[in-house]
Amino acid sequence: MNKNLLKAIFAALPIVLSFASCSDDDDPMTVVSINPSMPSIASDNQAYQLVSGTYEFINATNGRIVTADFSNTTIVLNDGLYNVKFTGTAKVVEINKSAGDEVSVRGYAENVEVRNGKYDLELKLFSANVGSGFVIMEIFGAGTVNPETSKAYIGGEQYFKILNNSLDTLYADGLFIAESQFMTTLKFDYAPDCMSTHMTVSSLWTVPGSGTDYPVAPGDSLLICDSAIDHTEANASSFDLRGADFEWYCESTSATNQDTDNPDVPNLNRLYCSTESIWILNKQGNRAYAIGFLPSGVTAGNFLEDNVYDCSWVVAGKTKSKSYYRIPNEWIVDALNVSPVNAYAWTVVDASLDMGYTYYGENSTTSENYNKGVRRKVDHYQPDGTFVLADSNDSSVDFIPNYTASEISRKSAAE
């Protein structure tokens, strides 16, 4: 394409650059046609029309960002590899309820290769509403250091906090916690690609109960940990988790790899775990995590029978294959990707669940991440003073990374 024509198109587009342009006149440029679609919220009796929003084209090589208003249908970019985000709102124009209702919408595309003068971007949008149920409030996975030995403490102090982010009392009975099989720091092209419909899991645990045994009031949270003991007895830098609501416990036949069980704290039910010994969250933080509910009738036995994922991928020119387990995305109510910044490769859940990532630490070394986790931000406060946490399905926006574990802060405050 003629370079002068490209420059003329570039000058005519109403885009906003979030950085000072420093491209050379000789840098190759490409016209990108933007084609948003909303298949997840469109049907025969409803339609949505975008009314606001912003596209972000993030250069995966240098981090520079070009933004464009939702009304743009084309944009000119320097050739390169981009991650694309859209955040905005759509208005109902035809549905069996009042026209004019609005929903928050998001979109995400990763590793978009822009080059050769022309590129058609098909960007799938999806709805994202705040404060609708249980959300992951905090994950503490990096661990602490024993001050007496200056070594990492391995005693089961990792935990999740799950918050009722709605205005109604919810029941935690049957709530599951899942960890991804795939790592956010190691990318392969798994075939068949099931990410748009499933999350591949390495571990799946559920809260016990018959349906109404564990009510959680609006704004209240659950503390779910590895070992619900007083860890300060062995490590002064740790904390007392005897007040946890639940713990995950792995009964092991290994004499050297035994888990600790507090009989006064209910155990989660284990549907599946890729390790037969104790389950430990990766201290670098390189997985995705999700919570949700299993459909009625799903048990540990039929889950393993019905949810096998046979896949293959290529490493150094050789094809590898393996069977994993997966859960349908429709079971999931909240998910987030975790990855050190310097080793991030990709998101391992569908963008409709999370189109970003958060981190314990910027680097993949564990030593600088001790005492750190991730915690969800407050979106707004209710008139009664209770808070609603951010839930835009973008963990790079919704979470505070490199967050000092709240149980450490709570212990310090009590002292």
N, C-alpha and C positions, 0 to 999 in steps of 0.2 A: 504494500500500500504506500502511496506517495506520502513522504514525511511531512510536507507542508499541509496536506489534507488532515493528517493526524493532529498536527498542532492546532489547526483551525477547529477541529472537533473538541479537542481538549480545552481550548479557550472558551468555547460556547457552553460547556457543561457547568451547571450550577453546583459544583462540588466544593467541599471544604477540606482543606488539607490540614491535618493535625500535626504537621511538622514542616519545617522550612525546607523548601525544595532545594535539592542539591544535585539533581540529575544532570548528567552531561547531555548536550544536544544530540550526541551520537548514540545514546542509550536506546536500544530497541524498545518500542512501545506497542501496546495492543489495545484495541477497542473491545471492551467486554460488554456484551448484552446481558442485562439482568432480567431473569424470568422467575419471579417468585410464584410459588404455588402453596395451597393450604389443603392438601388431601386429608389431613387428620381431623379437620373441622368442617369439611364440606360434605353435603349430601343432597338428595333430591329435594328436600324441603327446607334447606337453609343455604345461605350464601353470606360471605364476609367480604368486606372491602377494606383495604388498608387505608387508614386515615392519618397515620403518623408513623415515624420511625426513622432509624438511621442504619445504613450499612457500614460496616468496618471491614476494610481489606488490610489484613495484617501480613506484612512481608515476613515469611518464615525464616528468611536468611538474616535480615538486619533489624527486624522488629518495627520498622517504620509503618505507620498507619495512614491510610487514606480513607476518609469518610465521605459518604454520599447520602443525600436525603432520599426518603422512600419514594419520592415522585420520579426519581431518575430511572431511566430504562437503559442507559448506557453510561459507561465510565471508561476513561483511558488510563492505563496503568503501565509502569515499567514492566518489562518481561520478568517473570520470576515465579516463585512458589508462594502461594498465599493461603492463609486461613481466613474465612469469611464469616462474619457474624451479622445478624440483623436483630434489632430490638425495637419493638413498636407496638401499636394497637390496631385492631381491626374492628369495624362496625358491622353489626348485623343489618343486612338489607332485606332479608327475606327468611322468616322462620316462624314457627308456631309460638311466638311470644312477641313482646313489644319490639318493633323495629327501632334501631338506634342503640341497642345494648352493645357494649364494647367488651372485648377480651384482649388481654395481653398476648402478643405473639412473639415468637423467637424463631431464629433460623441459624444453622451452622453448617459449613462445609469445610473440610480439612484437606490440606495438600492439593489445592487447586493450581494446576500448572498453566499459567498465562503466558502465551507466546504465539508467534506466527501471524501477528497482525489482527487476528479476530478470534474471539472466544465467546461461546454461548454458555452462560452460567445458569443452570437449573437449580434453584434454591428452595428446598422444602421448608415451609414454615409450619409451626405447631403452636397450640395454645399453651399458656403458662400462667396459672393463677396462683395468687399468694394466699397462704393461711388456710389450707383446705383439709389438713389432717396431720398425721404423724410426720415429723421430719427428723433427720439426723442433726442434732444440735452440736455435738462435739465428738471428736475421735482423738483419743490419746494412744499413740502407738509407738512413739520413739523411745520410751523408757527413761530411766534415771541412772545416775552413777552413785555407787556406794562410796561415801567420802573416806571410809576407813581403808578401802582397798584400791580406790581410784579406778575401779573396773565397773563395767556395765552390770547393773542389777538385773538378774533374770529370775523373777519370782512371781510373775503373773499379775502385774499391776496395770496392764493395758485395759482400756474401757471405752464404751460408747455411752453417750447420753442421747436419749430419744425424747423429743418434746411433742406434746399435743399442741399443735399450732392452730387449732380451730377454736371456735366459740362453744363447742359442745363437749360433753364428757364422752370419751372414746374408750374402747376396751382393747387392752393389749393382748388378750388371748389369741394365740396363733400368729402374732407378728413375727416375721422372720428377719434375720440379719444374714446377708450374703456377701461373700468376698469374691472378686473376679478371679478367674483362672488366668487370664491374660494380663501381662504387665504393661503399665503405661510407659515404661522405659525401653520396651523391646517390641518392635513392630514387624509383623509378618502378614502376608496376604493369605489369610485362612480361607479355604474353599471347602464347601460352599460358605459364603459370607452370610451369617445369620444375625448380624448385629442389629439390623433394623427391626427384628422381631424378637430377639432373645438376648439374654446376658449369659455368657459362659461362666460357670462358678466353680471355685475350688473348695468352698465351704458354705453350708447352709444350715442355720440353727433357728429354732422357733421357740417362742414363749409358750409355756404350757397353759392349760386352762380349758374350761368347757364352753367358754363364750362370754361369760360375765363375771369371771373370777378376779380380774385385774382392771378395775376402772381407773382411768387417768383423767383428772379434771383439766379444763382448759388452762393452758399455761404451765401445767405440771410436767415433770420429766421423769424418765426412768434411767437409772444407772445400771448398766449391764457390764460386768467385768470378767476377767479371766479367773482370778482367785479372790474371793471376798474375805480377805484376812487383813489384819493390821500389819502392813508391810513395813512400818517404821520400826518394828521389833528387829528386823534384819537389816534395814537400810534407813538411816535417819533422813535421807533425802526423798524418801517415798512418802506414802500416805496410807491412811486407814480406810479400807474399803469394806469393812464389816457391815456398813449400812447400805450396801448395794441391794437393788431389787432382785437381780438375777445374776448368775454366773454361768459361764460355759465350762463344762467339765468333761475331760476326755479320760475315760477309764482305759488304762494301758496295761499291757502285759509286760512291758519293758521294765526291768528292775532299775534302770538308770535314767528313765525318762517318765517319772511319775507326776501326775497332775495333783493339785491340792484342792480338796473339796470342803466347803463349809456347810455342814448339814443344816444350819439355820437359815441358809439362803437358797431359794429354789434354783434348780439347774434348768438351763435351756434344753430342749430336745434336739438331738443331733440327727438331722435327716441325711446329711452327707458331709464328709470331710476327707480331703485328699490325703491327709496324714493320719496314720493309725495311732500316733502318739499325741502329744499336746499340740493345740492350735495356738500359734503365736503370730500376731500381726507383724508384717514386715516393718522393721524399724526405719528403713529408708523412706517408706511410704511410696510404694510403686504399684498400687492396685486400685481398683474401684470398689466401692461398697454401696450396698442397696438395702432398703427395708421394704416390706410389703406384706401381703397376706396370701396364703395358699388357698385355692378353691376348696370347697367342701369335698371331703373324700380322699384328698391327697395324703398319703402316708409315706413313711420312709421306704417301704417296700415298693409301692407302685410308682413313687417318684423316680427311683433308679431305673425302673423298667421302661417308663414312658418318656424320659427326657434325656436320652443318650444323644450326643452330638459327635458324629464321625466326621473328621475334617483332615485336610492335608495342607501342607505349605512347603515352600522351597527354601532351603538353606545351602548356600555355597553351591548352587547348581544341582543339589540332590533333594528329591522329594521325600518328605517325612509325613507320616500319618499317625493319628492317635484318636482315641475316643475320650471325650470329656462329658460333663453334664451341663445342662443349661436350663434357665427358667424363662418363661415368656415375659416380655416387657410389660404386658398387661397386668401381671401380678405385682409389679413394683409401684410403690407410691412415692419413693424418693431415692435418689442415687447421687453419688459424687465420685469424680476421679481425683486421685491423689498422686502427685509425682514431684520429685525434686526438679527444680527449674532447669538445672544444667544437664539433665538426662531425659527430659520429656521427649517422647516420640509420638504418642497419639492418645486419643481418648478411647476407652475400651467398653463404653456403653453408648447406646444410640443418642444422638443429639437431642432428641425429645425428652430424654431423661437428664442429661447434663451435657452442655456444649462447651464446657471449660474444664479447668482443673485447679486445685489448690495444693498446698504443700506444707510439710513439716519444716523443711529447710530448703534454701536455694540450691545447696549442693548435695550430692548423693552420698557423702560421707556421713556416718551416723553420729560421730562424736559431737558435732556442733548442734545436733537436733535434740539432745537430751532435755527432758522436761517440756518438750514442745509437742503441740498437736495442731488441730484446726478447729475453729469454732465459728458457727453461723452468726452473721450480723443481725442486729435488731432492725427490722424494717420500720415499725411504728409502734406507738403505745396506745392502748385502749383507754377510754375515759376512767376505768377503774384502776388504772396504773399497770395492768398486765401488758406484756409486750407480745408482738407478733414478729416472728423471725422472717428474714428475707427468703424468698423461695421462687426465684425466677428461672430455675433450671440452668443456671450458669454459675458453677462453683467458683470461678475466678472473680465473680462479682459478689456472690452471696456469703463467702467465707472470709474470716480473718486468718491468714496463714501464719505459720510460725508463732502460734499462740501458746502462752504458758499454761500448762494444764490447770484447769479450774480447781481440781482437788488439791493441788499444791497451794494455790492461792487461798482456798478455803481453810486449809490447815494453818497457814501462816496468819490469816485473819483471826482464827480462834486463839492462837497463841498470843 
